[in-house]
């Protein structure tokens, strides 16, 4: 083989290797994108579940304070006062 043929052969081998690596990286990228989407979906479900649990916790806290728990009496009184004010506002708007 002549020198030019050797250079061309070497260059072809390098291009083949780069193309193989490119294909492999594309496949890996696709796999990682799918994994990312799965993790995002799981994260969304967990956030939604957390929000539901926090809402349930607040409801239970409110119910506890109504039942006589001393821990949240102040908070309960504030909520009740707020509800009474809203009801008063509704009544005044209806009477106008």
C-alpha positions as CSV (number, residue, x, y, z in Angstrom):
1,X,0.0,0.0,0.0
2,X,1.1,3.4,-0.7
3,X,1.4,6.1,1.8
4,X,-1.8,7.8,0.6
5,X,-3.7,4.6,0.8
6,X,-2.6,4.1,4.4
7,X,-3.7,7.6,5.3
8,X,-7.1,7.1,3.7
9,X,-7.5,3.7,5.4
10,X,-6.6,5.2,8.7
11,X,-8.9,8.1,8.2
12,X,-11.8,5.7,7.3
13,X,-11.2,3.7,10.4
14,X,-11.3,6.9,12.5
15,X,-14.5,8.1,10.9
16,X,-16.1,4.6,11.4
17,X,-15.1,4.8,15.1
18,X,-16.5,8.3,15.4
19,X,-19.8,7.2,13.7
20,X,-20.0,4.3,16.1
21,X,-19.5,6.5,19.1
22,X,-22.1,9.0,17.7
23,X,-24.6,6.2,17.4
24,X,-23.9,5.0,20.8
25,X,-24.2,8.5,22.3
26,X,-27.5,9.1,20.5
27,X,-28.8,5.8,22.0
28,X,-27.6,6.8,25.4
29,X,-29.1,10.2,25.1
30,X,-32.5,8.7,24.1
31,X,-32.4,6.4,27.1
32,X,-31.5,9.3,29.4
33,X,-34.4,11.4,28.0
34,X,-36.8,8.6,28.7
35,X,-35.5,8.2,32.2
36,X,-35.7,11.9,32.8
37,X,-39.3,11.9,31.7
38,X,-40.1,9.0,34.0
39,X,-38.4,10.8,36.9
40,X,-40.3,14.0,36.1
41,X,-43.6,12.1,36.1
42,X,-42.7,10.5,39.4
43,X,-41.7,13.8,40.9
44,X,-45.0,15.4,39.8
45,X,-46.9,12.5,41.4
46,X,-44.9,12.9,44.6
47,X,-45.4,16.6,44.7
48,X,-49.2,16.2,44.2
49,X,-49.2,13.6,47.0
50,X,-47.3,15.9,49.3
51,X,-49.7,18.7,48.7
52,X,-52.6,16.4,49.5
53,X,-50.9,15.2,52.7
54,X,-50.2,18.8,53.7
55,X,-53.9,19.7,53.1
56,X,-55.0,16.7,55.2
57,X,-52.5,17.7,57.9
58,X,-53.9,21.2,58.0
59,X,-57.5,19.9,58.2
60,X,-56.5,17.5,61.0
61,X,-54.8,20.3,62.8
62,X,-57.9,22.5,62.5
63,X,-60.2,19.6,63.6
64,X,-57.9,19.0,66.6
65,X,-58.0,22.6,67.7
66,X,-61.8,22.6,67.4
67,X,-61.9,19.5,69.6
68,X,-60.1,21.4,72.3
69,X,-56.4,21.0,71.6
70,X,-54.5,23.8,73.1
71,X,-51.7,23.7,70.5
72,X,-53.6,25.5,67.8
73,X,-56.3,27.5,69.6
74,X,-55.0,30.9,68.4
75,X,-54.8,29.7,64.8
76,X,-58.3,28.3,65.0
77,X,-59.7,31.5,66.5
78,X,-58.1,33.5,63.6
79,X,-59.6,31.2,61.0
80,X,-63.0,31.3,62.6
81,X,-62.8,35.1,62.8
82,X,-61.8,35.2,59.2
83,X,-64.8,33.0,58.2
84,X,-67.2,35.2,60.3
85,X,-65.9,38.3,58.5
86,X,-66.4,36.7,55.1
87,X,-69.9,35.7,56.0
88,X,-70.6,39.2,57.3
89,X,-69.3,40.6,54.0
90,X,-71.5,38.3,52.0
91,X,-74.6,39.2,54.1
92,X,-73.9,42.9,53.6
93,X,-73.5,42.5,49.9
94,X,-76.7,40.5,49.7
95,X,-78.6,43.2,51.6
96,X,-77.5,46.0,49.3
